[in-house]
Amino acid sequence: MEESQADQRALTSAPASSPITSQAQKELKNDLKLEEKVGIVPVDSSLVATRFKPIIKSESDNREYRAVVLKNKLKVMLVSDPTTDKAAAAIDVHIGSLSDPWELPGLAHFCEHMLFMGTEKYPSENEYSKFISEHGGSTNAFTSGEHTNYHFDIAPDHLSQALDIFAQFFISPLFTEGATSREVQAIESEHSKNIPSDNWRFHRLEKHLAKPGHDYGKFGTGNIETLQTEPAKKGINVRNELLKFHQKWYSASLMTLSVIGSSSLNDLEAEVSSLFNTIPNNDATAPVWNEHPYGPEQIQRMVYMVPIKDIRILSFSFPIKDSQPHYKSAPIRYIGHLIGHEGKGSLLSFLKRNGWVNALNVGETKGVTGHSFFDAEMDLTEVGFQHITEIIAAFFQYVEILKQDGIQKWIFKELQDLGAMDFRFKDKEAPQTLVIGISNLLHYYPAEEVISAPFLIEKFDADLIKETLAAIKPENLYAVILAKENEGKAKLTEPVFKIKYAVEKISPETIESWRNVAKNSALFLPEPNQFIPENFTLFPLGKPKDTQNHGAPELIENTEAFRFWYKQDDQFFTPKAVIRFEIRSPLAYQDPNHINLAHMFVLLFEDDLTEYSYPAHLAGLSFGLLNVKYGMHVIVRGYNHKLHVLLEKVMDKLISFNPDPVRFEVLKEVYIRSLKNFEADQPYNHAMHYTTLILAARSWSNKQLLDDANRQNALTVEKLKKYADQLKAKFFVEGLIHGNVDRKNALEYVTSLKKYFCERGYEALYSQQLILDRQIYLHPRTHHVYEITNNVHNSSCVDLYLQCRVMNTQENVLLELFSQVIQDPVMDCLRTKEQLGYLVAAYVKRVSGAQGLTILVQSPHHPRYLDTRIETFLEYIEELLGAMSPEEFDRHKRSLRSNRLERPPTLRVQTGRYWSEIALGQYFFNRDQREMDYLATVTKEQLLDFYKKRLAPDAPKRRKIATHVISTLENPPRTPMIEQPQETCRATMKKADSIMDATVISDVLDFKNQLPLLPLAKPYMSMKVGGVDGGTTANF
């Protein structure tokens, strides 16, 4: 339906004999004249069937857009941005797992995987990924119920070749027998990773309980059983089915393409039309479902599900019509805004005050085209679990207010104004994010409105809102309760994920009680939002005081207790600003008890400010409080007109913090459960956690935090009050003010912040209390292994870390270049060819100025075996580097340079980059440019020498530690050391067999006590050290 609406708005370049109205002809002529005037008429329009009106875009958006439909019916959005640092493309196929054959669950997902495995024109399995990796890019894909999306980004100069390789996915994929039999292992590994995820399990159960025979109930991911074992029993050739599926559904008529590049629209159109016009078109149309997946037999039911983690979630849904066709009036946005409000008089405030609920999320979830759900999800407390009926009654009390009070036009107008404001000052999206979004939205909105439609609402339709609201009634409710407390009654088992659950019909009496809820005086509609900004004036750019470091933040305050940096925005020119600062205190990480108190401080602080801050959030303002290793980190950001109002409230609450005893007990229970739930996290999270703990000179494990939290009287309101007072009594504050703020305004912010801290008196920390933590130094030619078990996941994991020198320009660049060089080979060897596991990663790990190379693999194989395969891979790298041509080496250098010098897309990201230097204590604000200047001088011989000295299996300065997470479930990891990979990058191991001689760490504390510490990296800027008796750092 949406496609036809879009086509009606298009101007069709039809033959002379076609019946075109005179008005349409006039519009076409006017548009073509405009396009001729600005030079955007395509060089060869013979490949273009349809051209759309100019795209509606934000006044702050300097990109150019053009939408066309090619002769093969492929709908295309082209974006030209001469300033972009990355080009990107995405194709969205309007077909997904709901269209899997019933006898082959997961086929659409399998097809997605297989398109990466070679085409007739580019038969090498890693041709695409290798090219993208060597030219500063990244690539991925995903499959959902109705969509399969493929996307990449790359350095702009190499977009043409990337598009040629990319287009072949949809023209002539190979689906080779060897790749098909291997890649099913990746599907199995991905499925295995998802099994212990409560989010995946929840959605799987929701589909399992849908109307029998409805496509919505299909198992979309697939696994080895559905894609190999069962088909083999039935004599089904899966490769043939993949070919049939691709031929049937991968039709240009079902595809949309979005491309952004630095070339002109003319050039982009010429290139795209020539490359993608040969995608076959069989005029396939997207499936349409006449029935909702949840009918009368599926509603009025209460489902009790047993989760993996210790969580308590109440989720209830109402089948509704898909609201997407009504995007111009947005009825769900109005309803969701009110029911999901968190300010005074809101449903959430009432439920929190009763101690039943901690969080609430509402909104529309698409079921299938034409049919959706209106969902409400609540995080229950222990007490709330006993009051499910009352919680749902309160929900209907609020719904009744919306019905009784009528549809308020002023509320709609406020939402309309907020949407217009957000669109006007919309942040520039990263290229890949942009094309993914556009390629999906082209299926649903008229092409000219694809950029604006998610933001702008135009029509107030009270009757439509009433009609939608009428479907949110007790008779239509379907609820799911996720809680460990359900174990006693859960007698049913979902067959794929083995989910334990029970289903009960909601009694007519309960339904009737919800229909006739009494009025609740504690619930009422929100007041007009006072935080909506009215002044969007930009401050004139000031002249920087420090011309030598132009472009870097300026130090505007540096005393014993305060250090503040300032940078006026000269890149984005948006009326927004960010203020972030860290209150540093040695108390923060002193011991597990103080860490737990810090966590409780954050939970209670944010909880207490919710009612006040939620309207600010709606108006584009936000705050955050984080407990970090060195203290408390505060962030306030958004439109600068009323930023000071929110900042003042945050500071008032921070200085006069007084925790509520009732909420303290509720949130304490939440916090302890979160510590317990760490045990159910993915193995790779455990591996990274323990590697970090072992390498840190001072560290506390999750288990130590949990043990302390469970001690009697360890966490009390009185202790928290004392902790808060101590935190504010002796500290050092370092902050950054960045955005639409002039120097005078920035100094006023600093004065205001100092006033809050100084009102009650304070002491500055000693300089020695501001020394940053250091990392353990591993001796050369040592190999350490730390082994832990996991009883939740079938998968095991290895986190292999090769420690290098502390951060300096030469070491940083060589390490990052090596990581860049191995990105594609590590995936091709360990994941694609050897099929060790779905999760494979190689990256540079940096903590406290120390750094090294990490290679991580999560897999059904035993970690010791994984360790040997990684070592074999690292041995093979010597051969790869030695054979690398000068041209290929230069490509890797350019790729790294492209990534490092990519400009931040938003003010927020740029602020984050500045802050990372401040938090690190190095203040190397022009690091990217300086290090990339050094990169230009690096030779292949230098990189090979670096590898041979530090990273090769027999390197003389090699310092290795590996964390092995070993699954202890009923299906243990496959026996180590005796299995052989299906296909490998190197057939034999020589130097890599040293794994058996590794030193096992049995006592972490004793291990640390025997080792020295790495030095801290020197700062790149000379300044007075903070704190009492501060000296001067080393000169630049």
FIVODREN-18804 format. One record per residue (C-alpha): x, y, z negated. Coordinates in pm, whole numbers, padded with zeros to 5 digits, always signed. Layout:
% residues N
XYZ...
This chain:
% residues 1036
+00000+00000+00000+00279+00240-00092+00455+00162+00236+00149+00262+00436+00116+00585+00238+00477+00667+00316+00428+00588+00684+00128+00822+00698+00349+01105+00577+00617+01030+00836+00652+01205+01170+00669+00927+01426+00884+00964+01736+00625+00784+01948+00609+00744+02329+00426+01010+02523+00126+00786+02562+00077+00749+02188-00215+00940+02032-00048+01207+01819-00251+01493+01684-00161+01842+01794-00088+01933+01431+00157+01647+01402+00321+01752+01727+00353+02106+01596+00509+01982+01270+00748+01760+01462+00858+02049+01685+00907+02277+01385+01111+02015+01201+01328+01947+01506+01390+02317+01554+01495+02346+01191+01721+02045+01225+01878+02183+01545+01942+02508+01365+02129+02339+01077+02292+02077+01300+02128+01762+01171+01980+01612+01487+02114+01257+01528+02364+01198+01803+02169+00896+01931+01801+00892+01836+01731+00582+02045+01799+00365+01738+01563+00568+01518+01190+00498+01524+01066+00732+01254+01186+01057+01103+01056+01201+00777+00990+01550+00655+01270+01728+00463+01338+01570+00126+01215+01754-00184+01515+01806-00410+01613+02006-00715+01734+02361-00662+02057+02264-00841+02115+01968-00606+02377+02057-00341+02358+01721-00166+02184+01691+00172+01929+01417+00238+01771+01262+00544+01526+00972+00569+01469+00768+00882+01330+00433+00989+01540+00240+01241+01393+00058+01539+01408-00268+01344+01190-00106+01072+01473-00069+00818+01392+00236+00607+01706+00445+00535+01793+00737+00311+02118+00914+00398+02292+01145+00153+02576+01377+00249+02801+01519-00021+03131+01661+00109+03259+01692-00250+03191+01333-00358+03481+01126-00490+03297+00803-00416+03081+00682-00133+02818+00419-00206+02548+00209-00047+02263-00013-00161+02016-00238+00016+01701-00337-00165+01514-00640-00029+01151-00631-00138+01155-00998-00227+01267-01175-00542+01222-01476-00763+00841-01463-00750+00877-01584-00392+01087-01888-00481+00941-02214-00351+00776-02390-00646+01004-02689-00595+01323-02470-00603+01316-02227-00899+01603-01979-00874+01643-01991-00495+01620-01611-00448+01884-01563-00717+02101-01833-00558+02064-01660-00220+02187-01335-00379+02502-01512-00503+02565-01680-00169+02562-01363+00041+02894-01269-00121+03053-01592+00002+03134-01506+00363+02966-01420+00695+03028-01516+01056+03216-01194+01124+03400-01195+00790+03422-01564+00690+03665-01532+00398+03475-01574+00069+03644-01278-00098+03676-01052+00207+03411-00811+00082+03515-00797-00284+03886-00775-00191+03826-00482+00043+03611-00299-00210+03861-00359-00492+04157-00240-00284+03984+00087-00200+03876+00215-00538+03534+00055-00551+03309-00186-00732+03026-00411-00625+02737-00605-00774+02385-00730-00713+02076-00834-00908+01756-01029-00852+01425-00945-01018+01075-01076-00962+01005-00872-00649+01343-00724-00555+01696-00826-00473+01941-00536-00475+02296-00533-00336+02522-00234-00392+02878-00104-00392+03083+00213-00420+03419+00290-00257+03660+00570-00171+03480+00783+00093+03745+00734+00362+03673+00360+00368+03293+00368+00375+03270+00275+00744+03455-00054+00714+03274-00140+00389+02938-00083+00558+03035-00311+00845+03123-00595+00605+02813-00521+00394+02575-00524+00692+02681-00876+00784+02527-01006+00457+02189-00948+00618+02281-01045+00974+02488-01366+00967+02570-01514+00624+02744-01853+00631+02600-02042+00332+02885-02294+00368+02847-02638+00211+03154-02592-00008+03051-02252-00140+02694-02370-00198+02801-02667-00409+03044-02451-00607+02833-02142-00664+02552-02340-00825+02796-02378-01115+02799-01998-01151+02419-01998-01163+02433-02264-01436+02691-02065-01632+02479-01750-01606+02172-01940-01724+02369-02093-02013+02472-01742-02120+02107-01633-02125+01966-01926-02325+02051-01786-02674+01936-01434-02583+01610-01346-02758+01529-01092-02488+01557-01354-02213+01366-01605-02426+01083-01361-02493+01032-01287-02124+01060-01654-02033+00783-01743-02282+00569-01458-02153+00596-01605-01801+00543-01961-01925+00212-01859-02084+00082-01677-01776-00206-01804-01568-00120-02157-01446-00009-02156-01084+00053-01779-01076+00389-01685-00923+00458-01467-01227+00525-01783-01428+00821-01900-01218+01166-01957-01368+01364-01696-01175+01727-01749-01275+01749-02116-01181+02006-02362-01310+02194-02672-01201+01888-02886-01267+01651-02684-01046+01903-02612-00770+02102-02934-00754+01989-03229-00967+01614-03225-00899+01641-03132-00530+01886-03418-00477+01635-03661-00632+01364-03534-00397+01589-03536-00090+01583-03157-00054+01885-03002+00118+01936-02680-00080+02164-02523+00181+01894-02568+00445+01641-02412+00209+01871-02113+00154+01892-02063+00530+01512-02085+00561+01461-01843+00272+01702-01591+00423+01547-01623+00767+01193-01584+00634+01235-01303+00383+01553-01114+00474+01371-00916+00738+01453-00550+00804+01084-00473+00754+01128-00567+00386+01451-00373+00334+01550-00024+00237+01900+00116+00261+02052+00417+00089+02399+00550+00170+02594+00843+00031+02919+00963+00184+03131+01270+00243+03054+01276+00616+02781+01488+00772+02428+01354+00799+02482+01329+01173+02782+01103+01133+02622+00894+00862+02311+00839+01071+02509+00741+01379+02717+00494+01181+02436+00340+00979+02200+00304+01274+02464+00128+01484+02565-00115+01206+02226-00198+01054+01994-00187+01354+02086-00548+01434+01946-00681+01106+01672-00920+01226+01313-00812+01185+01033-01066+01179+00774-00816+01051+00753-00994+00716+00551-00806+00455+00595-00806+00080+00367-01046-00108+00056-00905-00271-00122-01072-00564-00496-01044-00590-00505-01164-00950-00339-01039-01265-00101-01300-01417-00294-01263-01744-00665-01335-01711-00942-01404-01964-00779-01729-02079-00447-01559-02155-00570-01264-02361-00710-01247-02715-00424-01473-02824-00158-01447-03093+00171-01617-03001+00422-01706-03273+00774-01741-03136+01089-01852-03321+01388-01633-03225+01758-01719-03233+01854-01410-03432+01690-01306-03756+01458-01044-03608+01095-00946-03664+00924-00805-03360+00556-00747-03296+00485-00706-02925+00138-00670-02781+00021-00605-02428-00290-00514-02232-00336-00617-01867-00396-00302-01661-00392-00196-01299-00058-00082-01162-00045+00295-01215+00226+00357-00954-00016+00463-00678-00129+00739-00915+00219+00884-00971+00100+01237-00894-00129+01233-01198+00074+00988-01413-00197+00861-01651+00040+00623-01832+00288+00902-01896+00016+01095-02078-00103+00794-02282+00245+00663-02359+00365+01008-02463+00099+01028-02733+00093+00671-02863+00472+00654-02860+00523+00995-03020+00740+00998-03332+00659+01339-03477+00417+01440-03752+00081+01267-03740+00214+00998-03508+00141+00628-03525+00506+00553-03601+00519+00801-03889+00213+00641-04046+00349+00287-04009+00690+00386-04149+00529+00559-04445+00352+00233-04527+00680+00046-04504+00556-00177-04219+00752-00070-03911+01091+00083-03836+01067+00152-03463+00805+00174-03189+00831+00161-02809+00539+00188-02569+00501+00207-02194+00405+00033-01874+00575-00288-01759+00515-00411-01410+00379-00761-01379+00336-00804-01004+00249-00555-00732-00093-00414-00815-00094-00537-01174+00088-00417-01486+00090-00435-01864+00063-00155-02115+00303-00268-02388+00370-00173-02749+00669-00320-02931+00743-00269-03301+01034-00360-03523+00868-00507-03833+00985-00487-04192+00955-00777-04436+00637-00621-04572+00512-00540-04222+00524-00906-04126+00249-00960-04384+00034-00682-04237+00010-00761-03866-00368-00716-03856-00349-00375-04026-00069-00259-03797-00273-00343-03487-00574-00174-03648-00368+00145-03693-00273+00126-03325-00642+00120-03229-00714+00402-03473-00472+00619-03276-00618+00505-02943-00959+00602-03076-00830+00955-03150-00729+00990-02785-01078+00885-02680-01268+01094-02936-01060+01413-02903-01080+01400-02525-00805+01438-02269-00616+01757-02354-00513+01966-02056-00250+02155-02258-00072+01826-02335-00071+01736-01966+00061+02085-01885+00340+02043-02139+00440+01710-01984+00422+01869-01641+00650+02156-01749+00900+01920-01912+00914+01708-01597+00968+02017-01382+01242+02140-01615+01418+01802-01613+01399+01795-01233+01527+02151-01198+01834+02079-01411+01872+01713-01322+02225+01585-01378+02411+01476-01068+02394+01099-01060+02698+00885-00994+02688+00774-00629+02623+00405-00699+02351+00484-00951+02191+00721-00700+02174+00473-00411+02048+00186-00629+01761+00404-00750+01674+00544-00408+01682+00205-00236+01428+00075-00488+01204+00382-00491+01181+00395-00112+00948+00096-00138+00705+00289-00359+00711+00661-00278+00687+00866+00041+01044+00917+00160+01031+01294+00117+00929+01252-00249+01171+00979-00354+01398+01220-00544+01119+01426-00702+00837+01177-00767+00979+01026-01091+00989+01377-01242+00706+01588-01100+00340+01538-01180+00091+01756-00997-00267+01662-01064-00458+01667-01392-00705+01380-01364-00888+01338-01694-01117+01071-01554-00825+00855-01442-00660+00884-01785-00990+00783-01947-01023+00488-01712-00671+00368-01793-00726+00424-02165-01044+00216-02149-00838-00094-02066-00641-00054-02389-00898-00223-02608-00903-00514-02856-01074-00752-02612-00773-00722-02376-00497-00768-02631-00229-01036-02609+00029-01035-02892+00360-01205-02964+00530-01217-03304+00900-01303-03306+01023-01404-03651+01215-01679-03825+00913-01711-04053+00728-01875-03761+00936-02194-03780+00676-02377-03990+00389-02335-03743+00579-02344-03408+00500-02694-03279+00511-02627-02904+00825-02613-02686+00881-02417-02364+01055-02660-02125+01338-02447-01976+01479-02251-02271+01341-02494-02533+01167-02209-02714+00965-02309-03020+00627-02138-03038+00262-02163-03137-00054-02009-02990-00368-01910-03177-00690-01760-03049-00767-01429-03220-01096-01466-03402-01403-01273-03283-01427-01120-03631-01077-00974-03604-01149-00840-03255-01467-00681-03385-01284-00520-03678-01036-00360-03437-01323-00235-03223-01479-00058-03520-01177+00093-03693-01243+00380-03928-01101+00726-03870-00752+00768-04021-00682+01123-04141-00305+01055-04139-00313+01024-03761-00348+01326-03534-00224+01463-03201+00111+01646-03189+00137+02023-03197+00277+02221-02903+00651+02158-02868+00847+02452-03008+01179+02321-02875+01103+02371-02507+01367+02618-02384+01271+02939-02211+01608+03099-02140+01825+02926-01879+02075+03208-01828+02435+03104-01762+02710+03288-01947+02955+03469-01717+03281+03276-01690+03542+03409-01927+03912+03432-01857+04103+03146-02025+04355+03259-02289+04591+02972-02213+04667+03007-01842+04930+02733-01862+04668+02472-01956+04383+02615-01750+04101+02361-01729+04177+02214-02070+03994+02292-02396+04130+02585-02592+04218+02562-02962+04013+02835-03131+04044+02728-03497+04325+02540-03670+04345+02552-04049+04404+02306-04330+04042+02191-04322+03912+02279-03974+04025+02237-03614+03796+02333-03328+03840+02320-02953+03638+02513-02699+03580+02480-02325+03333+02682-02123+03172+02479-01847+03316+02575-01509+03210+02262-01318+02840+02191-01355+02687+02535-01413+02389+02405-01606+02229+02572-01913+02342+02291-02144+02608+02247-02408+02756+01981-02632+02882+02025-02988+03056+01729-03145+03274+01706-03451+03419+01447-03683+03419+01477-04061+03734+01285-04147+03766+01116-04482+03980+00826-04608+03666+00699-04782+03509+00597-04454+03716+00283-04399+03853+00237-04750+03695-00104-04810+03389-00306-04700+03168-00136-04957+03246+00212-04828+03191+00099-04468+02851-00042-04566+02761+00278-04746+02858+00475-04436+02627+00258-04225+02344+00316-04471+02412+00689-04466+02367+00695-04088+02052+00480-04090+01880+00690-04356+01994+01022-04209+01855+00947-03864+01542+00790-04008+01470+01099-04217+01516+01337-03922+01299+01144-03676+00979+01345-03721+01162+01675-03679+01399+01577-03399+01160+01384-03174+01000+01697-03017+01354+01828-02962+01439+01503-02785+01139+01547-02555+01261+01898-02474+01607+01784-02369+01785+01819-02705+01934+01535-02903+02161+01458-03194+02354+01155-03307+02539+01055-03621+02793+00773-03606+03011+00625-03874+03357+00574-03727+03685+00448-03868+03801+00791-03982+03472+00936-04103+03141+01062-03967+03092+01175-03609+02818+01427-03526+02694+01506-03174+02434+01769-03085+02364+01828-02716+02113+01966-02470+01978+02297-02341+02178+02564-02518+01886+02809-02568+01761+02626-02880+02063+02409-02951+02145+02615-03260+01801+02541-03410+01859+02167-03400+02220+02202-03515+02113+02404-03820+01857+02140-03917+02115+01863-03878+02362+02052-04095+02099+02132-04359+02015+01765-04386+02380+01661-04380+02480+01891-04665+02170+01833-04878+02139+01460-04805+01903+01293-05050+01807+00936-04953+01454+00811-05003+01466+00504-05235+01182+00322-05057+01328+00370-04711+01670+00277-04852+01551-00071-04946+01375-00120-04613+01677-00013-04407+01918-00203-04629+01735-00523-04537+01755-00425-04169+02127-00361-04197+02204-00691-04371+02008-00878-04105+02212-00705-03834+02532-00826-04001+02397-01180-04016+02292-01166-03653+02649-01111-03541+02684-01489-03562+02445-01522-03269+02627-01271-03048+02786-01390-02727+03120-01575-02769+03304-01302-02581+03190-01049-02843+03334-01272-03115+03660-01316-02925+03709-00942-02876+03610-00872-03238+03869-01105-03386+04147-01003-03146+04092-00642-03250+04087-00730-03620+04409-00931-03602+04599-00659-03418+04490-00375-03647+04712-00303-03945+04400-00232-04151+04074-00403-04064+03762-00551-04218+03569-00836-04061+03195-00863-04012+03197-01147-04266+03360-00925-04528+03097-00657-04471+02821-00915-04506+02970-01064-04823+02991-00720-04980+02639-00621-04874+02504-00935-05040+02675-00865-05371+02441-00757-05646+02432-00377-05687+02688-00328-05407+02447-00110-05210+02227+00119-05419+02075+00462-05375+02294+00595-05655+02611+00469-05490+02503+00619-05158+02442+00960-05317+02784+00951-05477+02944+00849-05149+02772+01138-04966+02891+01389-05227+03249+01261-05208+03244+01275-04830+03149+01643-04838+03388+01736-05119+03720+01652-04952+03757+01633-04577+03907+01755-04252+03678+01854-03965+03782+01848-03600+03536+01942-03329+03472+02042-02969+03228+02293-02821+03177+02250-02448+02925+02377-02196+02727+02692-02129+02884+02876-02421+03114+03176-02407+03408+03222-02644+03222+03461-02873+02930+03219-02901+03167+02930-02968+03336+03118-03253+02993+03191-03400+02917+02819-03396+03245+02752-03576+03170+03018-03837+02825+02873-03893+02956+02518-03932+03228+02629-04174+02969+02811-04380+02770+02491-04432+03078+02302-04544+03213+02580-04764+02896+02679-04947+02939+02411-05213+03316+02431-05226+03555+02172-05091+03912+02049-05085+04114+01992-04772+04274+01652-04727+04649+01613-04747+04824+01575-04414+04927+01221-04509+04557+01131-04535+04511+01215-04167+04770+00972-04033+04606+00746-03780+04603+00368-03811+04860+00162-03626+04870-00178-03457+05065-00491-03540+05385-00537-03337+05413-00883-03185+05771-01001-03141+05894-01074-02787+05865-01430-02655+05594-01520-02906+05261-01685-02839+04995-01683-03111+04652-01845-03110+04362-01779-03344+04080-02035-03333+03723-01989-03457+03405-02184-03401+03058-02085-03282+02749-02296-03343+02493-02090-03149+02617-02097-02788+02706-02382-02556+02981-02167-02409+03328-02115-02549+03560-01822-02480+03923-01720-02462+04043-01361-02505+04407-01357-02393+04598-01038-02477+04950-00949-02362+05081-00662-02572+05287-00391-02401+05454-00074-02525+05266+00216-02682+05102+00459-02448+05334+00667-02233+05302+00782-01874+05520+00514-01717+05376+00222-01915+05018+00345-01872+05047+00366-01496+05225+00034-01446+04978-00150-01667+04675+00004-01496+04822-00064-01151+04882-00427-01242+04524-00454-01367+04404-00301-01040+04606-00550-00833+04465-00856-01010+04098-00750-01017+03992-00935-00706+04231-01233-00741+04122-01304-01098+03758-01321-00993+03832-01514-00676+04055-01769-00850+03903-01820-01194+03536-01755-01123+03468-01822-00754+03711-02103-00671+03768-02274-01007+03417-02191-01136+03545-02160-01493+03252-01946-01597+03015-01663-01511+03194-01412-01736+03548-01340-01617+03720-01007-01676+04066-00849-01667+04124-00503-01810+04358-00276-02002+04284-00278-02375+04387+00033-02571+04349+00084-02945+04528+00343-03162+04772+00425-02884+04875+00060-02842+04790-00116-02519+04807-00441-02331+04646-00657-02066+04338-00863-02154+04202-01153-01950+03876-01291-02086+03680-01597-01976+03357-01734-02124+03294-02088-02009+03164-02437-02088+03530-02550-02081+03747-02572-02392+03944-02250-02466+04277-02434-02456+04204-02543-02103+04093-02190-02011+04415-02056-02159+04622-02281-01932+04422-02177-01625+04479-01810-01705+04850-01876-01749+04858-02061-01417+04687-01763-01258+04945-01526-01408+05222-01746-01272+05060-01729-00928+05063-01347-00944+05440-01347-00891+05383-01514-00556+05101-01274-00474+05308-00965-00559+05611-01095-00374+05412-01154-00056+05219-00826-00077+05282-00598+00220+05372-00231+00172+05033-00139+00323+04841-00355+00076+05044-00220-00216+04967+00136-00107+04598+00047-00087+04603-00058-00450+04777+00265-00548+04518+00469-00361+04241+00266-00521+04369+00338-00871+04417+00703-00786+04065+00725-00649+03920+00579-00969+04127+00787-01207+04072+01117-01027+03702+01065-00976+03538+01374-01115+03290+01326-01399+02933+01342-01267+02788+01525-01570+02876+01765-01847+02823+01485-02097+03080+01259-01930+03335+01541-01909+03285+01614-02279+03350+01246-02349+03680+01262-02163+03794+01563-02360+03688+01400-02684+03873+01076-02615+04200+01275-02612+04105+01452-02934+04008+01128-03109+04331+00964-02991+04530+01255-03130+04726+01298-02806+04548+01603-02656+04672+01511-02308+04383+01687-02136+04540+01673-01788+04642+01308-01830+04470+01187-01515+04650+01426-01283+04990+01385-01449+04973+01006-01451+04853+00990-01093+05141+01215-00990+05370+00955-01142+05180+00677-00967+05283+00826-00633+05646+00742-00714+05587+00380-00821+05727+00108-00596+05632-00254-00559+05970-00348-00703+05893-00148-01019+05560-00325-01065+05716-00665-01004+05990-00585-01255+05725-00476-01510+05540-00802-01455+05854-01015-01488+05962-00839-01808+05627-00824-01992+05348-01028-01837+05482-01335-01657+05457-01665-01848+05836-01670-01894+05886-01293-01936+06162-01208-02189+05954-00930-02350+05621-01110-02339+05407-01077-02655+05091-01284-02645+04797-01349-02871+04486-01543-02769+04159-01577-02957+03977-01904-02889+03607-01926-02969+03509-02295-02965+03148-02404-02933+03040-02671-03184+02694-02740-03046+02575-03089-02958+02722-03050-02609+03085-02970-02701+03330-02794-02468+03466-03023-02202+03782-03209-02305+04082-02980-02267+04393-03043-02067+04270-03342-01864+04019-03194-01623+04125-03048-01290+03959-02747-01127+03766-02800-00807+03986-02556-00623+04271-02348-00757+04499-02063-00659+04801-02278-00748+04813-02654-00763+05069-02712-01035+05170-02557-01365+05533-02498-01447+05583-02214-01689+05218-02217-01799+05236-02543-01993+05371-02361-02300+05016-02335-02436+05069-02652-02638+05361-02487-02821+05163-02186-02941+05174-02080-03307+04829-02118-03459+04730-01837-03696+04583-02006-04002+04605-01710-04242+04544-01370-04082+04668-01169-04380+04990-01367-04406+05038-01331-04029+05009-00952-04053+05236-00929-04356+05521-01087-04163+05510-00838-03877+05612-00473-03833+05386-00200-03691+05396-00027-03357+05465+00348-03368+05193+00594-03278+05213+00758-02938+05342+01115-02958+05095+01400-02901+05137+01597-02580+05072+01933-02743+05257+02119-03015+05040+02230-03304+05017+02250-03680+04906+01921-03830+04577+01946-04018+04547+01906-04392+04742+02049-04683+05120+02077-04626+05079+02015-04253+05398+02036-04048+05442+02063-03673+05416+01785-03420+05678+01707-03160+05694+01957-02876+05555+01874-02536
